[in-house]
Amino acid sequence: MTTGDTALWESLVSMEQSAAKLRAAVNNSSTRIEMLTAALRVEASVWDQGAALNFLRLFTRDVSQFVPQIFGFAVSGRWEREAREVLAAGPRGEVLPEVIRRAAEYLPRPDVEDYLQLASILASLESAEALAGVASDAMASSDPEIQEAGTFIRQQYANIIGMGFYE
């Protein structure tokens, strides 16, 4: 490595250390919940939202308090992958029932993408029963495209749906 590359790497490591210290300070802050609430608002800046999702992915104890907001990100197209990761990192026993409740409220919607997004969220939580339910709901639709999405969901996540007897 060149001297410039070494300095660049050392700067990156230093910034990572600083970010880790700041996350730990936020985790110990008495206003942590208020900070996260503000950062997870739809109107908050992209940087605030991203920092909050990253924080919750690493410090999972508060994930269950923010399932409605995180679920909203997971189905909105913004922060979809990150939101799924946060939901999956949270305490499953608390997060999964709330996600299933939100999914039930979210369906039925006439959009194929909605079914695929819900399936992706439920697969990240490894919920065989809920995933099979979304697939069945889609397959029961009168819309052929949504029916096709249901078949795709069953095939794509067969390894999870087949594990349903473990839940």
N, C-alpha and C positions, 0 to 999 in steps of 0.2 A: 504494500500500500504506500501511496505517496504521503508526504507530510500533511498535505491538504485533506486527503481522505481520512487520515488518522484523526485529525482535528475535527472533521465533520462527524465521524463516528463518536468521538468522545463527547461532542456537543449533544448528539442524539441521546446517548446514555445518560448524560447529566439531566436533560429535559425529562426523560422517563423517570429518573429518580425524583425529580421535583414533583412530577405529576403524581407519583405514588404517595409521596408525603402529603400532598394536598388532598388526595382522596381519603387518606387516613384521617386527616384533620376534619374533613367534612363528615366522615363516618362517626366521629366522636363529638360533633357539634350538636348542641341542644336544639338548633333550628334546622337540622338535616331534613326533616319531613317538609317543612315550609319551603326550603330551597328546592327540593325535588318536585314538590307540587307546582311551584312557579315554572320550573324548567320543563315540565312535561305538558304544559298547556299547549294547545294547538297554535296559539299566537306567539309562543316563545320562539326565540331565534333557533335556527338550525344548530348552531353551536351549543346552545343550552340543552336542547333536546338530545343531541348526540352525547354530550357529557353526562347527562342524567342516565341515559340508557347504558352507557359504558360503566358508570358507577354502579348501577343496579346489577349489572351482569357480574361484577366483581364482589359486591357487597349485597348479598341476596336477601338479607333479613326483612327488607321493606318491600320486596317485589309484590307480595300479596296485597298490600295496601293500594298498589297502583295498577292492578290488572285492568280496570276499565280503560285507563289512558294507554297502557302498553298494547292492549288488544286493539284499540283504535289505530295505533301506529301499524300494527301487524296487518290490518286489512285495508289500510289507506293507500298503500303503495310507497309511502315514505317511511323509511326505517324498517321495512318489512322483515328483512333477515335479522337485523339487530334486535327487534322486538321479539321475534320468535326465540332467539337465543336467551333473552332476559326471562321470558316466561318459562322456558325449559330449565333455567338455572334456579328459579325460585322454588320454595318449598312445595313440592308436588301436591301434597294433601290439601293445601290451601289454594293453590293456583288453579289446579285442574277443575274443581267444581265451578269456580267463577268463570273460567274460560268456557266451559260447557254451557253455562247459563247464558253467557254473552253470545255464543255460537247459535244457541236456540233462538235468541232474539234477532239475530242477524239473518237467519234463514226463515222461510224460503225467500230468496231473492232471485230475480230472473236472469242473473248474470253468471255465466260459466266461470268466470274468473273468481267470483266470490266463493264458489264451491272449492275451487282449487286452492285458494288462499286458506280457507278454513281447514282443509285437509292437511295442508302443510303445517299449520299451527298445531293441530291435534297430533300429527305425526311427530313433531318435535317434542311433544309431551308424552309420546308413546301411549296414547289412549286408544286402545283397540276398539272398545265399545263405542266411543264417540266418533271415531274415524269411520267405523262400519255404518254408524247411523247417518253420517253425512253422505257417504256413498249411496246408501239405500234411498235417502231422501232425493238425491240427484237422479238416481235411476228411476224413481217413481214419477219424475216430472213429465209433463206432456211435451216439453221441448226436447227434440232429438239431440241437440247439442249438449244440453245439460245431462241427458241420459248417458251420452258418450263420456262426459266428464265423470259421471258416477262409475262407469266401467273402468275408466283410466285410474281413478282413485283406488278402486279395489285391486287393480293389477299393480299399480305403483307401490302401494303400501301393504301388499299381501303378507310380507314378513311381519308386520305389526298387527294387522287385523287377525292373522292366524294365531297370534299369541294371546288373543282375548281371554282365554281361560285362565291366564295368570293374574288378571286384574282382580 
